[in-house]
Amino acid sequence: MSDRPRGYNGRGGGRGSGGRGGGRGGGRGGHSSHTERPKKESILDLGKYMNQKIRVKYSGGREVIGTLKGYDPLLNLVLDETEECLRDPEDGRLLDQTRTLGLIVCRGPAVILISPMDGSLEIANPFIQEEEAVI
């Protein structure tokens, strides 16, 4: 260690700011002036669903219905008066039973689907044909 010159930090280039990025000018590619970029808009505008009932589906298969109270750009949601739609543990079908959760925070990375409850109606599956008696 004593045979190294003074100020040696163990990395290349004993002068300036040490190797990469250069010592002058900004280190990130040239321009030193800040340019204004237009603000990115979210694909989904959740503002129009504030204080309305929405259904949220998670990546694990769980579903909840609640009143949207808040959100952020990462799709973290705050729901109030929330109920979880229970599933049959054997085949995974939704049951008519619900479990009351109250005020919850839905983490954005786990959210797969967000749909409004207002204006949606559950109908019978048109692709399932009823079994007919075979003679």
C-alpha positions as CSV (number, residue, x, y, z in Angstrom):
1,M,0.0,0.0,0.0
2,S,2.8,2.4,0.7
3,D,4.2,2.1,-2.8
4,R,1.0,3.6,-4.4
5,P,0.8,7.3,-5.1
6,R,-1.1,9.6,-2.9
7,G,-4.8,9.9,-3.8
8,Y,-4.9,6.5,-5.5
9,N,-8.4,5.0,-5.0
10,G,-7.8,1.6,-6.6
11,R,-9.6,2.2,-9.8
12,G,-8.3,3.4,-13.2
13,G,-7.4,7.0,-14.0
14,G,-5.7,8.7,-11.2
15,R,-7.0,12.1,-12.2
16,G,-10.3,13.9,-12.2
17,S,-13.4,12.1,-11.1
18,G,-12.1,8.6,-11.7
19,G,-12.7,6.9,-15.0
20,R,-16.3,6.8,-16.2
21,G,-18.6,9.7,-16.9
22,G,-15.9,12.3,-17.4
23,G,-15.2,15.1,-15.0
24,R,-17.0,18.0,-16.7
25,G,-20.3,18.7,-18.1
26,G,-23.1,16.5,-16.7
27,G,-22.2,12.8,-17.0
28,R,-25.4,11.8,-18.6
29,G,-24.9,12.3,-22.2
30,G,-24.2,15.8,-23.2
31,H,-26.9,18.4,-22.7
32,S,-26.8,20.3,-19.5
33,S,-30.1,22.1,-20.0
34,H,-33.3,20.6,-18.8
35,T,-36.0,20.1,-21.4
36,E,-39.6,20.0,-20.4
37,R,-41.3,16.7,-21.3
38,P,-45.0,16.4,-21.5
39,K,-46.4,14.6,-18.5
40,K,-47.3,10.9,-19.2
41,E,-50.9,10.1,-18.8
42,S,-52.1,6.9,-17.4
43,I,-53.8,4.4,-19.8
44,L,-56.6,4.0,-17.3
45,D,-58.3,7.2,-15.9
46,L,-59.6,6.1,-12.6
47,G,-60.7,9.6,-11.7
48,K,-64.1,9.0,-13.2
49,Y,-64.7,6.0,-11.0
50,M,-64.0,7.9,-7.7
51,N,-66.7,7.1,-5.0
52,Q,-68.2,4.4,-7.3
53,K,-68.3,0.7,-6.8
54,I,-65.7,-1.3,-8.8
55,R,-64.6,-4.9,-9.0
56,V,-60.9,-5.7,-8.7
57,K,-59.4,-9.1,-9.7
58,Y,-56.0,-10.1,-8.3
59,S,-53.3,-12.2,-9.9
60,G,-54.0,-15.0,-7.4
61,G,-57.7,-15.3,-8.4
62,R,-59.3,-13.4,-5.6
63,E,-61.9,-10.8,-6.4
64,V,-63.2,-7.8,-4.3
65,I,-65.9,-5.3,-4.8
66,G,-65.7,-1.9,-3.1
67,T,-66.0,1.9,-3.4
68,L,-62.9,3.5,-4.9
69,K,-61.6,6.2,-2.5
70,G,-58.1,6.8,-4.0
71,Y,-55.4,5.6,-6.4
72,D,-52.0,6.4,-7.6
73,P,-50.0,6.0,-10.9
74,L,-48.8,2.5,-9.8
75,L,-52.4,1.3,-9.6
76,N,-52.4,1.1,-5.9
77,L,-56.1,1.4,-4.9
78,V,-57.9,2.4,-1.7
79,L,-61.3,0.7,-1.5
80,D,-63.9,1.3,1.2
81,E,-67.0,-0.9,2.1
82,T,-65.1,-3.8,0.4
83,E,-66.4,-7.3,0.2
84,E,-64.5,-10.3,-1.1
85,C,-66.2,-12.7,-3.4
86,L,-65.6,-16.2,-2.1
87,R,-64.6,-19.1,-4.3
88,D,-65.3,-22.8,-4.1
89,P,-62.0,-24.3,-2.9
90,E,-62.5,-27.5,-5.0
91,D,-63.2,-26.1,-8.5
92,G,-62.5,-22.3,-8.1
93,R,-66.0,-21.1,-9.1
94,L,-67.4,-18.0,-7.6
95,L,-69.9,-18.6,-4.9
96,D,-72.8,-16.3,-3.9
97,Q,-71.1,-15.8,-0.5
98,T,-69.1,-12.7,0.3
99,R,-66.8,-11.7,3.2
100,T,-66.8,-8.1,4.5
101,L,-63.3,-6.6,4.6
102,G,-64.1,-2.8,5.0
103,L,-61.3,-0.3,4.1
104,I,-58.4,-1.9,2.2
105,V,-55.4,-1.0,0.1
106,C,-55.0,-3.0,-3.1
107,R,-51.4,-3.2,-4.2
108,G,-50.9,-2.3,-7.9
109,P,-48.6,-5.1,-9.0
110,A,-51.2,-7.7,-7.9
111,V,-54.1,-6.1,-9.7
112,I,-55.1,-7.8,-13.0
113,L,-58.5,-6.3,-13.8
114,I,-60.5,-3.3,-12.7
115,S,-64.1,-3.0,-13.9
116,P,-67.0,-0.7,-12.8
117,M,-70.0,-2.3,-11.2
118,D,-72.3,0.5,-12.5
119,G,-73.7,-0.5,-15.9
120,S,-72.6,-4.1,-15.8
121,L,-75.0,-7.0,-15.6
122,E,-74.3,-10.7,-15.1
123,I,-75.9,-12.9,-17.8
124,A,-76.1,-16.6,-18.5
125,N,-73.2,-18.0,-20.6
126,P,-74.5,-18.1,-24.2
127,F,-71.9,-20.7,-25.2
128,I,-73.1,-23.4,-22.9
129,Q,-75.7,-25.5,-24.6
130,E,-78.4,-27.1,-22.5
131,E,-78.4,-30.9,-22.5
132,E,-81.3,-32.4,-24.5
133,A,-82.8,-35.7,-23.8
134,V,-81.5,-38.4,-26.2
135,I,-84.2,-40.8,-27.4
